[in-house]
């Protein structure tokens, strides 16, 4: 079946679907607010008349392409096209300002290829066992995992501004609580506004935090994005730089692969968690945010690993790991394929054709990048006076198009103003963004855990996974203190 799947994937029409889907995904992913979910939803009706293999390859290629495409606008314009590329802008955009935009895109493309390929290998060979492991993460484990993430950010990463980081985290948690309570259904912090009943929407918030705030900075500074008109690095140099940081590449791929297999967390959080982990483990954490290649490798390797491993619970148990995975499951159902063991036995040829199609998509992602990057990078030397109306137009079209809501456009502007003020006062935007992504899941996990245990807090340390997460959380809290004591001891010895 594997061999037949390979031959089927090499059919001319399936190759065309992979190339077209990848190219379309990159373009739509680079447009703020569009992304893979909307593009796949628009394409889904057209798959009714296609073969099951062609439909899955087309939609899967759009998924992979859009995840990478968001990094292009994140690097060149500080405007993440998708939530999956939010962390890429932290160091990708400073590289573009230094005239290294082509190099940064090369790093992003190769890291995406490596992460996507690794995730595909796991999807190919380890789907059933990884699906069983993901089922062991209950509400308590997910709550502790989000708590660990917040602590890592505020204590071990933001050493220079812990207080400001905690304030931003608190504000993010408050914003994540707007709307209906996930357990009781009570309304909170809506101030009588019907729009806020659905809570703060992620896509308008991200567009405002990064894109609109950058527009305000453009207005203030003028000039061009790049500080030099000369390209200091090339695409192929970026390809090579990716492999100079093997630990970051491997760690981020593993983080993305694990998070992808856990339904509910998704790619929006994976890129930020991988970025935070890379900074925490780096020998030079101070260079993050100033244009280090590691800051591009980490989020891009992780988010493309997520795209493949998020399909593991989808294909094996019918539990979508993301909204895009849910659309792929819809395509399966349309063609009479039911998620489960039958996909790897009775319909194994279709499944393995799909897997090889995703491999083609990863290759085409590099090909499309090589063909277009020299033209895309010219954006960085265009006067921002020409870019501002284009960026603002794309941002508000993207935020409005998600739900056809003018309220989303208002939220985009509000977050843009908030982020501009935070940047001026040197408050970290990452600490505001992550609770908006994970806050609801954290709150739901906390309440569900107590409901399961009848109000007993012992549920948070009852399972081996919970004990492990608690252990590394406590270590993260104590590590700065232990390092300080060690420094004092060395000084005393001298």
Beta strands, then each sheet from edge to edge (+ up, - down):
strand 1: 179-180
strand 2: 187-188
sheet 1: 1+ 2-
end
